[in-house]
């Protein structure tokens, strides 16, 4: 039983490391993105990576409060991505 637990913990740390690297790469794309569309996509990717990091931390620590935080960040990320894309396309957010 402890080997399985150790393997799961190792896999979670590995996944956390890979998602953190993906978050860093999305930050680079946000910073040097040549166009506005690239920056919007990088921002949305950063929200998804943040959700992944929070969920992995919740599984690693065995608490459920992280999942509620991940849901709130997912809703916030969706609304902000849609609002920013609408602003870029139309010039205003509220019709």
C-alpha positions in Angstrom: 0.0 0.0 0.0 2.8 2.4 0.7 4.4 1.8 -2.7 1.2 2.8 -4.4 0.9 5.9 -2.3 4.5 6.8 -3.0 4.0 6.3 -6.7 0.8 8.4 -6.6 2.6 11.2 -4.8 5.5 11.1 -7.2 3.1 11.2 -10.2 1.3 14.2 -8.6 4.6 16.1 -8.1 5.6 15.3 -11.7 2.3 16.5 -13.0 2.5 19.6 -10.9 6.0 20.3 -12.3 4.8 19.9 -15.9 1.8 22.2 -15.4 4.0 24.8 -13.8 6.4 24.6 -16.8 3.4 25.0 -19.1 2.2 28.0 -17.0 5.7 29.6 -17.5 5.6 29.0 -21.2 2.2 30.6 -21.5 3.5 33.6 -19.5 6.3 33.9 -22.1 3.7 33.8 -24.9 1.7 36.4 -23.2 4.7 38.7 -22.9 6.1 38.3 -26.4 3.0 37.4 -28.3 3.1 39.1 -31.7 -0.7 39.7 -31.9 -3.6 40.3 -29.7 -5.1 37.0 -30.5 -2.0 35.2 -29.3 -2.2 37.1 -26.0 -5.8 36.3 -25.5 -5.1 32.6 -26.1 -2.1 32.7 -23.7 -4.2 34.3 -21.0 -6.9 31.6 -21.4 -4.2 29.0 -21.3 -2.9 30.5 -18.1 -6.3 30.3 -16.5 -6.5 26.6 -17.5 -3.0 25.9 -16.1 -3.9 27.7 -12.9 -7.0 25.5 -12.5 -4.8 22.4 -13.1 -2.3 23.5 -10.5 -5.1 24.1 -7.9 -6.7 20.8 -8.6 -3.4 18.9 -8.3 -2.7 20.7 -5.0 -6.1 19.7 -3.8 -5.5 16.0 -4.7 -2.0 16.1 -3.2 -3.2 17.6 0.1 -6.4 15.7 0.2 -8.7 18.7 0.8 -11.9 19.6 -1.1 -11.7 23.4 -0.7 -9.3 23.7 -3.6 -11.9 22.2 -6.0 -14.3 25.0 -5.1 -11.6 27.6 -5.7 -10.9 25.9 -9.1 -14.5 26.3 -10.1 -14.6 29.9 -9.2 -11.4 30.6 -11.2 -12.8 28.7 -14.1 -15.9 30.9 -14.2 -13.8 34.0 -13.8 -11.4 32.9 -16.6 -14.3 32.2 -19.0 -16.0 35.5 -18.4 -12.7 37.5 -18.7 -11.6 35.7 -21.9 -15.0 36.4 -23.5 -15.0 40.0 -22.4 -11.5 40.7 -23.6 -12.2 39.0 -27.0 -15.4 41.0 -27.4 -13.5 44.2 -26.5 -10.8 43.4 -29.2 -13.4 42.6 -31.8 -16.0 45.4 -31.2 -14.2 48.0 -29.1 -16.7 47.9 -26.3 -17.8 45.2 -23.9 -21.4 46.3 -23.0 -23.8 46.7 -25.9 
